[in-house]
Amino acid sequence: MTGELAEAVVDLAAIAGNVERIAGATSAAVMTVVKADGFGHGAVPVARAALAGGATWLGVTSAAEALQLRSAGLTVPVLSWLHGPGTDFAALAAAEVDVSVAAPELLDAVAAAARGTGRTAQVHLKIDTGMSRHGATAEGWPELVAWARKYEREGVLAVRGLWSHLATADSSPYGVTAQTAAFAEAVAYARDAGLDPELLHLANSAAAFTAPHTHFDLVRAGIAAYGVEPVPGRAFGLRPALTLRTQVIMAKRVPAGTGVSYQHTHVTARPTTLALIPLGFADGIPRGVDGRAQVLLGGRRLPIIGRVAMDQCVVDAGDSDVRIGDPVTVLGPGDAGEPTATDWATWADTNPHEILTGIGTRVPRRHESKGTFTADVRVEGALPFPHHGRKRP
Ligand SMILES: *Cc1c(COP(=O)(O)O)cnc(C)c1O
């Protein structure tokens, strides 16, 4: 560590290897989703590693995220998918960023921006196939398609993609089947109405490994690229890329009956050594995990006790010989017995995505490429299967 009290070390070779595994599980092209600063790992370095691993697309939510990739010199196809009336569609068109549109009003805004810049906007129309989140409803789809076709005829935009998002790929194959059928219907309608999209896409990480019939031309994988197994109870050989490290900044012996941290929710049952670590809920340690969560200190898993505070929390080191400066691993790939993001998600009753994206900006990210990860692209249960779509070069 470079004088920092904590750091998140991101293994870019692991990310490249994970993307290679995703690519090995599909005949479609791979989009690596680098939204939310690459799920907390650093969007630009992650993007470069993902491209090295075989991704040909990058996915983000916002215009700012897309433009950040362009500013870093990344020229590959980028799709951005959450927009509002105030989105700077002109900047996105000028930067050749593809945009998702799910409502006619926003299609008007995209068309107006394209007219202003003299560029043909590349649009992916989103249909809601059952998640009830983003996307046009089945009732709204004909109108969205009609407007898109009109603007396409005028030459201001091109419908490059049709897409949707799965709600239950990690849990219910029935939900996936129903959504895939609804998607196929929406695609057929759009084709009948004159659209000729180059790309159909539906799958997320879980579907990339388990549901080849959802792959079409492109899979959009986020969490798997970061090395978190996307389907509970199954392993596809992914390697967690991020290790969150810190150190003990105070160690003290206390007697039995000592109340620890705010509200004294924990009272020591015996004399023990308390080790203080300088990470709290502002750094992504969930506040309510005391009594369940553990860290790796001195080669052992030791519990966090008492309320996690904004900036610090207390570890019960028992009778271990703990000193100021001793290294602590909060989460990582698990090689040395440290907890994983998936362990933390269980303790905090959330998903690993929230754990990883919750690591605060106060924790510096350091990127390294250990090169120890060898990607074996054979994937259990996912190959072989028929080709489901055109692969982009
Ligand atoms: C975040 C996101 C993804 C990636 O999902 P994972 O489950 O992390 O692979 C894909 N598509 C959309 C629309 C998303 O918002």
The ligand as a Gaussian input file, in Angstrom:
#p B3LYP/6-31G(d) Opt

LIG

0 1
 C      -26.504000      -4.123000     -15.524000
 C      -27.105000      -4.607000     -16.767000
 C      -26.601000      -5.749000     -17.412000
 C      -25.540000      -6.635000     -16.801000
 O      -26.168000      -7.514000     -15.912000
 P      -25.326000      -8.632000     -15.140000
 O      -26.354000      -9.442000     -14.446000
 O      -24.437000      -7.893000     -14.211000
 O      -24.588000      -9.373000     -16.187000
 C      -27.148000      -6.108000     -18.622000
 N      -28.153000      -5.382000     -19.180000
 C      -28.673000      -4.312000     -18.568000
 C      -29.798000      -3.580000     -19.200000
 C      -28.180000      -3.879000     -17.345000
 O      -28.708000      -2.810000     -16.743000

